[in-house]
Amino acid sequence: MAEREAGERRAGVADGRVRALLQRLFDGSRLSPTQRRLARYVMDHPDEALFLSSVELARRVGVSQPSVTRLAVAMGYGGYGELQRELRAVALEGGGGGAGSEAPNKFQGAVRAEIENLRALERSLEDTGAVEELGRELAASEPLCVLGLRVSAPLAGYFAYFAKKIHPDVRVLTEGGSAAFDALAQARAAGGAWVLCFLLPRHPRETLQAMSYARSLGLRVATVADRETGRIRELSDAVLPAEVGTRLVFDSQAAAMVLAGVLLEALSDAAPKRAQERLEEFEQRAARLGFFETG
């Protein structure tokens, strides 16, 4: 009995190591939600999935066979067969980690990945000069445009909601196309100098088009993005990195949310008297009109 239990424990540790190795392989690629479902199935059923055909794997997960091929291509492989050979090699490699280094479950893994993203953000903020200078620039821009489309719209809305409490003219843009172009042109005509853009995966072309149009108007662009591509650098006067979590079906944005809070603090610090006066006015109005429960 004791020997069997010891064997099961060793098998569990080895299985955890395989999952950890597979997770590192998948983490190196930007995957869509469907592709992540496929990746998660492979990690959760390594003994089975590594030897399934693309058709069989698609059937088990409930997606189309081309989705399996697209997963392989997204990871830089020529096709599923090439990816499968790599996965088998990783699984057979074993090793990695010491005794007892079982991989966390997928929910714990997602949290741990976000913790690492927050640590990376912390390191990037060691020198406060750039953020403080940007805070002064954003504070002086009247109006201040905040742009965020698709998945970035809630984050733009979050920033704008609080920024309006300490800045006299904040205009949030969460619709692309001609509506965004009109709003940018109006802001520039009114004397605006800056656009704060939130650009998280997957990067919408309409956001990049709006950024390009803003630059053509003479507006400067500060971009919060998960990665600094050549195109983003080209369209931005300042880029602030904030990695997203990719361990779950949909991205998580803890680092970007914290960075938005940091920028709000810098905005407040840049014009403290104005910020305090506006906050006091709001509190008085809230108390007079009974905005919030007090019990």
ChimeraX commands (.cxc) that place a marker at each C-alpha (Angstrom):
marker #1 position 0.00,0.00,0.00 radius 0.5
marker #1 position 2.72,2.44,1.04 radius 0.5
marker #1 position 4.69,1.62,-2.12 radius 0.5
marker #1 position 1.66,2.26,-4.31 radius 0.5
marker #1 position 0.94,5.60,-2.61 radius 0.5
marker #1 position 4.57,6.66,-3.07 radius 0.5
marker #1 position 4.34,5.76,-6.75 radius 0.5
marker #1 position 1.17,7.81,-7.14 radius 0.5
marker #1 position 2.85,10.78,-5.47 radius 0.5
marker #1 position 5.83,10.52,-7.84 radius 0.5
marker #1 position 3.48,10.31,-10.82 radius 0.5
marker #1 position 1.63,13.40,-9.60 radius 0.5
marker #1 position 4.85,15.38,-9.28 radius 0.5
marker #1 position 5.99,14.29,-12.75 radius 0.5
marker #1 position 2.60,15.21,-14.21 radius 0.5
marker #1 position 2.86,18.61,-12.57 radius 0.5
marker #1 position 6.29,19.13,-14.10 radius 0.5
marker #1 position 4.95,18.26,-17.55 radius 0.5
marker #1 position 2.12,20.77,-17.15 radius 0.5
marker #1 position 4.57,23.45,-16.02 radius 0.5
marker #1 position 6.79,22.80,-19.04 radius 0.5
marker #1 position 3.80,22.91,-21.40 radius 0.5
marker #1 position 2.56,26.10,-19.77 radius 0.5
marker #1 position 5.90,27.81,-20.41 radius 0.5
marker #1 position 5.71,26.77,-24.06 radius 0.5
marker #1 position 2.19,28.17,-24.47 radius 0.5
marker #1 position 2.96,31.33,-22.49 radius 0.5
marker #1 position 5.44,32.39,-25.14 radius 0.5
marker #1 position 2.64,33.00,-27.68 radius 0.5
marker #1 position -0.30,35.37,-27.99 radius 0.5
marker #1 position -3.34,33.09,-28.21 radius 0.5
marker #1 position -7.00,33.78,-28.89 radius 0.5
marker #1 position -9.68,32.52,-26.45 radius 0.5
marker #1 position -10.39,29.47,-28.65 radius 0.5
marker #1 position -6.69,28.69,-28.91 radius 0.5
marker #1 position -6.36,28.95,-25.13 radius 0.5
marker #1 position -9.14,26.41,-24.69 radius 0.5
marker #1 position -7.17,24.04,-26.89 radius 0.5
marker #1 position -3.95,24.76,-25.02 radius 0.5
marker #1 position -5.66,24.20,-21.67 radius 0.5
marker #1 position -7.03,20.82,-22.83 radius 0.5
marker #1 position -3.55,19.73,-23.88 radius 0.5
marker #1 position -2.11,20.76,-20.50 radius 0.5
marker #1 position -4.92,19.12,-18.54 radius 0.5
marker #1 position -4.74,15.85,-20.55 radius 0.5
marker #1 position -1.10,15.56,-21.66 radius 0.5
marker #1 position -0.99,11.76,-21.88 radius 0.5
marker #1 position -4.03,11.75,-24.14 radius 0.5
marker #1 position -3.82,14.99,-26.13 radius 0.5
marker #1 position -0.22,14.64,-27.28 radius 0.5
marker #1 position -1.14,11.65,-29.40 radius 0.5
marker #1 position -4.48,12.78,-30.82 radius 0.5
marker #1 position -4.85,13.86,-34.44 radius 0.5
marker #1 position -5.89,17.44,-35.07 radius 0.5
marker #1 position -9.42,16.24,-35.93 radius 0.5
marker #1 position -9.67,14.18,-32.73 radius 0.5
marker #1 position -8.31,17.03,-30.59 radius 0.5
marker #1 position -10.78,19.47,-32.13 radius 0.5
marker #1 position -13.63,17.07,-31.45 radius 0.5
marker #1 position -12.64,16.62,-27.78 radius 0.5
marker #1 position -12.50,20.38,-27.19 radius 0.5
marker #1 position -15.56,21.20,-29.28 radius 0.5
marker #1 position -13.88,23.47,-31.83 radius 0.5
marker #1 position -13.20,23.24,-35.55 radius 0.5
marker #1 position -10.19,21.41,-36.96 radius 0.5
marker #1 position -8.83,24.64,-38.53 radius 0.5
marker #1 position -8.72,26.09,-35.00 radius 0.5
marker #1 position -6.11,23.46,-34.11 radius 0.5
marker #1 position -4.05,24.44,-37.13 radius 0.5
marker #1 position -4.37,28.12,-36.23 radius 0.5
marker #1 position -3.09,27.33,-32.73 radius 0.5
marker #1 position 0.04,25.79,-34.22 radius 0.5
marker #1 position 0.57,28.72,-36.59 radius 0.5
marker #1 position 0.03,31.25,-33.78 radius 0.5
marker #1 position 2.84,29.55,-31.88 radius 0.5
marker #1 position 5.19,29.82,-34.86 radius 0.5
marker #1 position 4.90,26.28,-36.25 radius 0.5
marker #1 position 4.20,25.26,-39.81 radius 0.5
marker #1 position 1.29,23.04,-38.80 radius 0.5
marker #1 position -0.19,20.90,-36.06 radius 0.5
marker #1 position 2.12,17.96,-36.79 radius 0.5
marker #1 position 5.17,20.13,-36.14 radius 0.5
marker #1 position 3.67,21.50,-32.94 radius 0.5
marker #1 position 2.72,18.00,-31.77 radius 0.5
marker #1 position 6.30,16.78,-32.21 radius 0.5
marker #1 position 7.52,19.71,-30.09 radius 0.5
marker #1 position 4.92,19.03,-27.41 radius 0.5
marker #1 position 5.88,15.36,-27.26 radius 0.5
marker #1 position 9.51,16.33,-26.88 radius 0.5
marker #1 position 8.64,18.69,-24.04 radius 0.5
marker #1 position 6.51,16.04,-22.33 radius 0.5
marker #1 position 9.21,13.37,-22.68 radius 0.5
marker #1 position 11.85,15.78,-21.42 radius 0.5
marker #1 position 10.31,15.75,-17.94 radius 0.5
marker #1 position 12.54,17.18,-15.24 radius 0.5
marker #1 position 12.44,20.79,-14.21 radius 0.5
marker #1 position 11.73,21.68,-10.62 radius 0.5
marker #1 position 12.56,19.76,-7.50 radius 0.5
marker #1 position 10.60,17.25,-5.52 radius 0.5
marker #1 position 7.21,18.53,-4.50 radius 0.5
marker #1 position 7.17,21.20,-7.24 radius 0.5
marker #1 position 3.71,20.31,-8.45 radius 0.5
marker #1 position 2.23,22.88,-10.82 radius 0.5
marker #1 position -0.58,25.02,-9.43 radius 0.5
marker #1 position -4.09,24.51,-10.74 radius 0.5
marker #1 position -5.14,26.80,-13.58 radius 0.5
marker #1 position -6.79,29.37,-11.29 radius 0.5
marker #1 position -3.75,29.62,-9.03 radius 0.5
marker #1 position -1.52,29.75,-12.10 radius 0.5
marker #1 position -3.48,32.72,-13.44 radius 0.5
marker #1 position -3.09,34.58,-10.16 radius 0.5
marker #1 position 0.63,33.82,-9.96 radius 0.5
marker #1 position 1.12,35.07,-13.53 radius 0.5
marker #1 position -0.64,38.32,-12.65 radius 0.5
marker #1 position 1.54,38.70,-9.57 radius 0.5
marker #1 position 4.57,38.49,-11.87 radius 0.5
marker #1 position 3.00,41.14,-14.13 radius 0.5
marker #1 position 2.55,43.41,-11.12 radius 0.5
marker #1 position 6.17,42.85,-10.11 radius 0.5
marker #1 position 7.27,43.82,-13.62 radius 0.5
marker #1 position 5.15,46.97,-13.34 radius 0.5
marker #1 position 6.71,47.74,-9.97 radius 0.5
marker #1 position 10.19,47.50,-11.47 radius 0.5
marker #1 position 9.24,49.78,-14.36 radius 0.5
marker #1 position 8.10,52.46,-11.87 radius 0.5
marker #1 position 11.37,52.53,-9.94 radius 0.5
marker #1 position 12.22,55.82,-11.67 radius 0.5
marker #1 position 9.16,58.02,-11.08 radius 0.5
marker #1 position 10.32,60.89,-13.29 radius 0.5
marker #1 position 8.65,59.77,-16.53 radius 0.5
marker #1 position 5.24,59.15,-14.92 radius 0.5
marker #1 position 5.39,62.41,-12.97 radius 0.5
marker #1 position 6.24,64.35,-16.13 radius 0.5
marker #1 position 3.41,62.67,-18.02 radius 0.5
marker #1 position 1.05,63.53,-15.16 radius 0.5
marker #1 position 1.96,67.20,-15.58 radius 0.5
marker #1 position 1.39,67.03,-19.33 radius 0.5
marker #1 position -1.99,65.34,-18.98 radius 0.5
marker #1 position -3.06,67.78,-16.26 radius 0.5
marker #1 position -2.25,70.74,-18.51 radius 0.5
marker #1 position -4.18,69.35,-21.48 radius 0.5
marker #1 position -7.67,70.87,-21.56 radius 0.5
marker #1 position -9.51,68.98,-22.85 radius 0.5
marker #1 position -7.84,65.63,-22.14 radius 0.5
marker #1 position -8.96,62.76,-24.38 radius 0.5
marker #1 position -8.98,59.18,-23.06 radius 0.5
marker #1 position -9.20,56.56,-25.82 radius 0.5
marker #1 position -10.01,52.88,-25.36 radius 0.5
marker #1 position -11.89,50.65,-27.79 radius 0.5
marker #1 position -13.27,47.12,-27.51 radius 0.5
marker #1 position -11.64,45.29,-24.58 radius 0.5
marker #1 position -9.86,48.51,-23.53 radius 0.5
marker #1 position -13.09,50.51,-23.26 radius 0.5
marker #1 position -13.80,49.59,-19.59 radius 0.5
marker #1 position -10.28,50.60,-18.58 radius 0.5
marker #1 position -10.60,53.93,-20.41 radius 0.5
marker #1 position -13.95,54.43,-18.69 radius 0.5
marker #1 position -12.44,53.67,-15.28 radius 0.5
marker #1 position -9.65,56.19,-15.76 radius 0.5
marker #1 position -11.96,58.86,-17.16 radius 0.5
marker #1 position -14.53,58.40,-14.37 radius 0.5
marker #1 position -12.01,59.35,-11.69 radius 0.5
marker #1 position -10.06,61.82,-13.83 radius 0.5
marker #1 position -13.22,63.89,-14.26 radius 0.5
marker #1 position -13.28,64.43,-10.51 radius 0.5
marker #1 position -9.92,66.24,-10.56 radius 0.5
marker #1 position -9.62,67.54,-14.16 radius 0.5
marker #1 position -11.99,70.15,-15.66 radius 0.5
marker #1 position -12.43,68.62,-19.13 radius 0.5
marker #1 position -11.99,64.89,-19.73 radius 0.5
marker #1 position -13.47,63.35,-22.87 radius 0.5
marker #1 position -13.65,59.57,-23.05 radius 0.5
marker #1 position -13.70,57.91,-26.47 radius 0.5
marker #1 position -14.93,54.34,-26.55 radius 0.5
marker #1 position -16.32,54.29,-30.10 radius 0.5
marker #1 position -14.03,54.06,-33.10 radius 0.5
marker #1 position -14.35,55.22,-36.67 radius 0.5
marker #1 position -15.70,58.65,-37.59 radius 0.5
marker #1 position -17.09,59.21,-34.08 radius 0.5
marker #1 position -13.58,59.00,-32.63 radius 0.5
marker #1 position -12.18,61.19,-35.41 radius 0.5
marker #1 position -14.82,63.87,-34.75 radius 0.5
marker #1 position -14.16,63.83,-31.00 radius 0.5
marker #1 position -10.40,64.12,-31.52 radius 0.5
marker #1 position -10.77,67.01,-33.96 radius 0.5
marker #1 position -13.11,68.83,-31.57 radius 0.5
marker #1 position -10.74,68.32,-28.66 radius 0.5
marker #1 position -7.82,69.67,-30.66 radius 0.5
marker #1 position -9.85,72.70,-31.78 radius 0.5
marker #1 position -10.72,73.36,-28.14 radius 0.5
marker #1 position -7.05,73.46,-27.18 radius 0.5
marker #1 position -6.37,69.85,-26.18 radius 0.5
marker #1 position -2.78,68.67,-26.36 radius 0.5
marker #1 position -2.79,65.00,-25.26 radius 0.5
marker #1 position -4.61,61.71,-25.75 radius 0.5
marker #1 position -4.20,58.91,-23.21 radius 0.5
marker #1 position -4.77,55.64,-25.05 radius 0.5
marker #1 position -5.36,52.20,-23.55 radius 0.5
marker #1 position -4.36,49.54,-26.08 radius 0.5
marker #1 position -4.64,45.99,-24.78 radius 0.5
marker #1 position -4.92,42.73,-26.74 radius 0.5
marker #1 position -6.05,42.18,-29.27 radius 0.5
marker #1 position -4.93,45.53,-30.74 radius 0.5
marker #1 position -7.86,46.89,-32.82 radius 0.5
marker #1 position -6.92,48.52,-36.11 radius 0.5
marker #1 position -9.47,51.25,-35.40 radius 0.5
marker #1 position -7.54,52.24,-32.27 radius 0.5
marker #1 position -4.30,52.52,-34.24 radius 0.5
marker #1 position -6.14,54.55,-36.89 radius 0.5
marker #1 position -7.48,56.92,-34.23 radius 0.5
marker #1 position -3.97,57.30,-32.78 radius 0.5
marker #1 position -2.60,58.08,-36.23 radius 0.5
marker #1 position -5.32,60.66,-36.82 radius 0.5
marker #1 position -4.64,62.25,-33.44 radius 0.5
marker #1 position -0.98,62.64,-34.34 radius 0.5
marker #1 position -1.94,64.21,-37.69 radius 0.5
marker #1 position -3.95,66.83,-35.78 radius 0.5
marker #1 position -0.93,67.70,-33.65 radius 0.5
marker #1 position -2.13,65.85,-30.54 radius 0.5
marker #1 position 0.43,63.93,-28.53 radius 0.5
marker #1 position -0.34,60.33,-27.57 radius 0.5
marker #1 position 0.55,58.41,-24.40 radius 0.5
marker #1 position -0.21,54.69,-24.69 radius 0.5
marker #1 position -0.74,52.05,-22.02 radius 0.5
marker #1 position -0.03,48.78,-23.85 radius 0.5
marker #1 position 0.86,45.18,-23.07 radius 0.5
marker #1 position 3.83,45.33,-25.44 radius 0.5
marker #1 position 5.72,48.00,-27.34 radius 0.5
marker #1 position 5.58,47.07,-31.02 radius 0.5
marker #1 position 7.13,49.14,-33.77 radius 0.5
marker #1 position 3.73,50.46,-34.81 radius 0.5
marker #1 position 2.84,51.49,-31.25 radius 0.5
marker #1 position 6.18,53.28,-30.83 radius 0.5
marker #1 position 5.63,55.05,-34.14 radius 0.5
marker #1 position 2.22,56.40,-33.05 radius 0.5
marker #1 position 3.07,57.23,-29.42 radius 0.5
marker #1 position 5.00,59.98,-27.71 radius 0.5
marker #1 position 5.15,57.86,-24.56 radius 0.5
marker #1 position 4.52,54.12,-24.02 radius 0.5
marker #1 position 3.76,52.70,-20.58 radius 0.5
marker #1 position 4.02,48.89,-20.41 radius 0.5
marker #1 position 1.43,46.81,-18.58 radius 0.5
marker #1 position 1.46,43.07,-19.27 radius 0.5
marker #1 position -1.84,41.20,-19.31 radius 0.5
marker #1 position -2.51,37.76,-17.86 radius 0.5
marker #1 position -2.98,35.10,-20.51 radius 0.5
marker #1 position -3.51,31.96,-18.42 radius 0.5
marker #1 position -7.32,31.98,-18.66 radius 0.5
marker #1 position -9.65,31.93,-21.66 radius 0.5
marker #1 position -9.80,35.76,-21.60 radius 0.5
marker #1 position -7.03,38.17,-20.66 radius 0.5
marker #1 position -6.87,39.62,-17.15 radius 0.5
marker #1 position -5.71,43.20,-16.72 radius 0.5
marker #1 position -4.54,43.66,-13.14 radius 0.5
marker #1 position -1.32,45.47,-14.06 radius 0.5
marker #1 position -3.07,47.83,-16.48 radius 0.5
marker #1 position -5.66,48.67,-13.82 radius 0.5
marker #1 position -2.96,49.47,-11.27 radius 0.5
marker #1 position -1.10,51.56,-13.84 radius 0.5
marker #1 position -4.30,53.52,-14.52 radius 0.5
marker #1 position -4.45,54.26,-10.78 radius 0.5
marker #1 position -0.81,55.37,-10.81 radius 0.5
marker #1 position -1.54,57.78,-13.67 radius 0.5
marker #1 position -4.53,59.19,-11.77 radius 0.5
marker #1 position -2.24,59.81,-8.81 radius 0.5
marker #1 position 0.28,61.57,-11.05 radius 0.5
marker #1 position -2.55,63.64,-12.57 radius 0.5
marker #1 position -3.66,64.67,-9.09 radius 0.5
marker #1 position -0.11,65.45,-7.93 radius 0.5
marker #1 position 0.47,67.69,-10.95 radius 0.5
marker #1 position -2.29,70.12,-9.93 radius 0.5
marker #1 position -2.92,69.44,-6.21 radius 0.5
marker #1 position -4.85,72.64,-5.44 radius 0.5
marker #1 position -7.24,72.14,-8.36 radius 0.5
marker #1 position -7.66,68.45,-7.53 radius 0.5
marker #1 position -8.45,69.14,-3.88 radius 0.5
marker #1 position -10.96,71.87,-4.69 radius 0.5
marker #1 position -12.79,69.68,-7.19 radius 0.5
marker #1 position -12.84,66.71,-4.79 radius 0.5
marker #1 position -14.25,68.88,-1.99 radius 0.5
marker #1 position -16.94,70.22,-4.33 radius 0.5
marker #1 position -17.89,66.68,-5.25 radius 0.5
marker #1 position -18.06,65.52,-1.62 radius 0.5
marker #1 position -20.28,68.45,-0.70 radius 0.5
marker #1 position -22.60,67.74,-3.63 radius 0.5
marker #1 position -22.66,64.03,-2.82 radius 0.5
marker #1 position -23.60,64.75,0.80 radius 0.5
marker #1 position -26.27,67.30,-0.19 radius 0.5
marker #1 position -27.90,65.04,-2.77 radius 0.5
marker #1 position -27.43,61.79,-0.88 radius 0.5
marker #1 position -25.43,59.94,-3.52 radius 0.5
marker #1 position -24.22,57.22,-1.18 radius 0.5
marker #1 position -25.57,55.17,1.70 radius 0.5
marker #1 position -24.03,56.19,5.03 radius 0.5
marker #1 position -25.17,53.34,7.26 radius 0.5
marker link #1:1,2 radius 0.2
marker link #1:2,3 radius 0.2
marker link #1:3,4 radius 0.2
marker link #1:4,5 radius 0.2
marker link #1:5,6 radius 0.2
marker link #1:6,7 radius 0.2
marker link #1:7,8 radius 0.2
marker link #1:8,9 radius 0.2
marker link #1:9,10 radius 0.2
marker link #1:10,11 radius 0.2
marker link #1:11,12 radius 0.2
marker link #1:12,13 radius 0.2
marker link #1:13,14 radius 0.2
marker link #1:14,15 radius 0.2
marker link #1:15,16 radius 0.2
marker link #1:16,17 radius 0.2
marker link #1:17,18 radius 0.2
marker link #1:18,19 radius 0.2
marker link #1:19,20 radius 0.2
marker link #1:20,21 radius 0.2
marker link #1:21,22 radius 0.2
marker link #1:22,23 radius 0.2
marker link #1:23,24 radius 0.2
marker link #1:24,25 radius 0.2
marker link #1:25,26 radius 0.2
marker link #1:26,27 radius 0.2
marker link #1:27,28 radius 0.2
marker link #1:28,29 radius 0.2
marker link #1:29,30 radius 0.2
marker link #1:30,31 radius 0.2
marker link #1:31,32 radius 0.2
marker link #1:32,33 radius 0.2
marker link #1:33,34 radius 0.2
marker link #1:34,35 radius 0.2
marker link #1:35,36 radius 0.2
marker link #1:36,37 radius 0.2
marker link #1:37,38 radius 0.2
marker link #1:38,39 radius 0.2
marker link #1:39,40 radius 0.2
marker link #1:40,41 radius 0.2
marker link #1:41,42 radius 0.2
marker link #1:42,43 radius 0.2
marker link #1:43,44 radius 0.2
marker link #1:44,45 radius 0.2
marker link #1:45,46 radius 0.2
marker link #1:46,47 radius 0.2
marker link #1:47,48 radius 0.2
marker link #1:48,49 radius 0.2
marker link #1:49,50 radius 0.2
marker link #1:50,51 radius 0.2
marker link #1:51,52 radius 0.2
marker link #1:52,53 radius 0.2
marker link #1:53,54 radius 0.2
marker link #1:54,55 radius 0.2
marker link #1:55,56 radius 0.2
marker link #1:56,57 radius 0.2
marker link #1:57,58 radius 0.2
marker link #1:58,59 radius 0.2
marker link #1:59,60 radius 0.2
marker link #1:60,61 radius 0.2
marker link #1:61,62 radius 0.2
marker link #1:62,63 radius 0.2
marker link #1:63,64 radius 0.2
marker link #1:64,65 radius 0.2
marker link #1:65,66 radius 0.2
marker link #1:66,67 radius 0.2
marker link #1:67,68 radius 0.2
marker link #1:68,69 radius 0.2
marker link #1:69,70 radius 0.2
marker link #1:70,71 radius 0.2
marker link #1:71,72 radius 0.2
marker link #1:72,73 radius 0.2
marker link #1:73,74 radius 0.2
marker link #1:74,75 radius 0.2
marker link #1:75,76 radius 0.2
marker link #1:76,77 radius 0.2
marker link #1:77,78 radius 0.2
marker link #1:78,79 radius 0.2
marker link #1:79,80 radius 0.2
marker link #1:80,81 radius 0.2
marker link #1:81,82 radius 0.2
marker link #1:82,83 radius 0.2
marker link #1:83,84 radius 0.2
marker link #1:84,85 radius 0.2
marker link #1:85,86 radius 0.2
marker link #1:86,87 radius 0.2
marker link #1:87,88 radius 0.2
marker link #1:88,89 radius 0.2
marker link #1:89,90 radius 0.2
marker link #1:90,91 radius 0.2
marker link #1:91,92 radius 0.2
marker link #1:92,93 radius 0.2
marker link #1:93,94 radius 0.2
marker link #1:94,95 radius 0.2
marker link #1:95,96 radius 0.2
marker link #1:96,97 radius 0.2
marker link #1:97,98 radius 0.2
marker link #1:98,99 radius 0.2
marker link #1:99,100 radius 0.2
marker link #1:100,101 radius 0.2
marker link #1:101,102 radius 0.2
marker link #1:102,103 radius 0.2
marker link #1:103,104 radius 0.2
marker link #1:104,105 radius 0.2
marker link #1:105,106 radius 0.2
marker link #1:106,107 radius 0.2
marker link #1:107,108 radius 0.2
marker link #1:108,109 radius 0.2
marker link #1:109,110 radius 0.2
marker link #1:110,111 radius 0.2
marker link #1:111,112 radius 0.2
marker link #1:112,113 radius 0.2
marker link #1:113,114 radius 0.2
marker link #1:114,115 radius 0.2
marker link #1:115,116 radius 0.2
marker link #1:116,117 radius 0.2
marker link #1:117,118 radius 0.2
marker link #1:118,119 radius 0.2
marker link #1:119,120 radius 0.2
marker link #1:120,121 radius 0.2
marker link #1:121,122 radius 0.2
marker link #1:122,123 radius 0.2
marker link #1:123,124 radius 0.2
marker link #1:124,125 radius 0.2
marker link #1:125,126 radius 0.2
marker link #1:126,127 radius 0.2
marker link #1:127,128 radius 0.2
marker link #1:128,129 radius 0.2
marker link #1:129,130 radius 0.2
marker link #1:130,131 radius 0.2
marker link #1:131,132 radius 0.2
marker link #1:132,133 radius 0.2
marker link #1:133,134 radius 0.2
marker link #1:134,135 radius 0.2
marker link #1:135,136 radius 0.2
marker link #1:136,137 radius 0.2
marker link #1:137,138 radius 0.2
marker link #1:138,139 radius 0.2
marker link #1:139,140 radius 0.2
marker link #1:140,141 radius 0.2
marker link #1:141,142 radius 0.2
marker link #1:142,143 radius 0.2
marker link #1:143,144 radius 0.2
marker link #1:144,145 radius 0.2
marker link #1:145,146 radius 0.2
marker link #1:146,147 radius 0.2
marker link #1:147,148 radius 0.2
marker link #1:148,149 radius 0.2
marker link #1:149,150 radius 0.2
marker link #1:150,151 radius 0.2
marker link #1:151,152 radius 0.2
marker link #1:152,153 radius 0.2
marker link #1:153,154 radius 0.2
marker link #1:154,155 radius 0.2
marker link #1:155,156 radius 0.2
marker link #1:156,157 radius 0.2
marker link #1:157,158 radius 0.2
marker link #1:158,159 radius 0.2
marker link #1:159,160 radius 0.2
marker link #1:160,161 radius 0.2
marker link #1:161,162 radius 0.2
marker link #1:162,163 radius 0.2
marker link #1:163,164 radius 0.2
marker link #1:164,165 radius 0.2
marker link #1:165,166 radius 0.2
marker link #1:166,167 radius 0.2
marker link #1:167,168 radius 0.2
marker link #1:168,169 radius 0.2
marker link #1:169,170 radius 0.2
marker link #1:170,171 radius 0.2
marker link #1:171,172 radius 0.2
marker link #1:172,173 radius 0.2
marker link #1:173,174 radius 0.2
marker link #1:174,175 radius 0.2
marker link #1:175,176 radius 0.2
marker link #1:176,177 radius 0.2
marker link #1:177,178 radius 0.2
marker link #1:178,179 radius 0.2
marker link #1:179,180 radius 0.2
marker link #1:180,181 radius 0.2
marker link #1:181,182 radius 0.2
marker link #1:182,183 radius 0.2
marker link #1:183,184 radius 0.2
marker link #1:184,185 radius 0.2
marker link #1:185,186 radius 0.2
marker link #1:186,187 radius 0.2
marker link #1:187,188 radius 0.2
marker link #1:188,189 radius 0.2
marker link #1:189,190 radius 0.2
marker link #1:190,191 radius 0.2
marker link #1:191,192 radius 0.2
marker link #1:192,193 radius 0.2
marker link #1:193,194 radius 0.2
marker link #1:194,195 radius 0.2
marker link #1:195,196 radius 0.2
marker link #1:196,197 radius 0.2
marker link #1:197,198 radius 0.2
marker link #1:198,199 radius 0.2
marker link #1:199,200 radius 0.2
marker link #1:200,201 radius 0.2
marker link #1:201,202 radius 0.2
marker link #1:202,203 radius 0.2
marker link #1:203,204 radius 0.2
marker link #1:204,205 radius 0.2
marker link #1:205,206 radius 0.2
marker link #1:206,207 radius 0.2
marker link #1:207,208 radius 0.2
marker link #1:208,209 radius 0.2
marker link #1:209,210 radius 0.2
marker link #1:210,211 radius 0.2
marker link #1:211,212 radius 0.2
marker link #1:212,213 radius 0.2
marker link #1:213,214 radius 0.2
marker link #1:214,215 radius 0.2
marker link #1:215,216 radius 0.2
marker link #1:216,217 radius 0.2
marker link #1:217,218 radius 0.2
marker link #1:218,219 radius 0.2
marker link #1:219,220 radius 0.2
marker link #1:220,221 radius 0.2
marker link #1:221,222 radius 0.2
marker link #1:222,223 radius 0.2
marker link #1:223,224 radius 0.2
marker link #1:224,225 radius 0.2
marker link #1:225,226 radius 0.2
marker link #1:226,227 radius 0.2
marker link #1:227,228 radius 0.2
marker link #1:228,229 radius 0.2
marker link #1:229,230 radius 0.2
marker link #1:230,231 radius 0.2
marker link #1:231,232 radius 0.2
marker link #1:232,233 radius 0.2
marker link #1:233,234 radius 0.2
marker link #1:234,235 radius 0.2
marker link #1:235,236 radius 0.2
marker link #1:236,237 radius 0.2
marker link #1:237,238 radius 0.2
marker link #1:238,239 radius 0.2
marker link #1:239,240 radius 0.2
marker link #1:240,241 radius 0.2
marker link #1:241,242 radius 0.2
marker link #1:242,243 radius 0.2
marker link #1:243,244 radius 0.2
marker link #1:244,245 radius 0.2
marker link #1:245,246 radius 0.2
marker link #1:246,247 radius 0.2
marker link #1:247,248 radius 0.2
marker link #1:248,249 radius 0.2
marker link #1:249,250 radius 0.2
marker link #1:250,251 radius 0.2
marker link #1:251,252 radius 0.2
marker link #1:252,253 radius 0.2
marker link #1:253,254 radius 0.2
marker link #1:254,255 radius 0.2
marker link #1:255,256 radius 0.2
marker link #1:256,257 radius 0.2
marker link #1:257,258 radius 0.2
marker link #1:258,259 radius 0.2
marker link #1:259,260 radius 0.2
marker link #1:260,261 radius 0.2
marker link #1:261,262 radius 0.2
marker link #1:262,263 radius 0.2
marker link #1:263,264 radius 0.2
marker link #1:264,265 radius 0.2
marker link #1:265,266 radius 0.2
marker link #1:266,267 radius 0.2
marker link #1:267,268 radius 0.2
marker link #1:268,269 radius 0.2
marker link #1:269,270 radius 0.2
marker link #1:270,271 radius 0.2
marker link #1:271,272 radius 0.2
marker link #1:272,273 radius 0.2
marker link #1:273,274 radius 0.2
marker link #1:274,275 radius 0.2
marker link #1:275,276 radius 0.2
marker link #1:276,277 radius 0.2
marker link #1:277,278 radius 0.2
marker link #1:278,279 radius 0.2
marker link #1:279,280 radius 0.2
marker link #1:280,281 radius 0.2
marker link #1:281,282 radius 0.2
marker link #1:282,283 radius 0.2
marker link #1:283,284 radius 0.2
marker link #1:284,285 radius 0.2
marker link #1:285,286 radius 0.2
marker link #1:286,287 radius 0.2
marker link #1:287,288 radius 0.2
marker link #1:288,289 radius 0.2
marker link #1:289,290 radius 0.2
marker link #1:290,291 radius 0.2
marker link #1:291,292 radius 0.2
marker link #1:292,293 radius 0.2
marker link #1:293,294 radius 0.2
marker link #1:294,295 radius 0.2
view
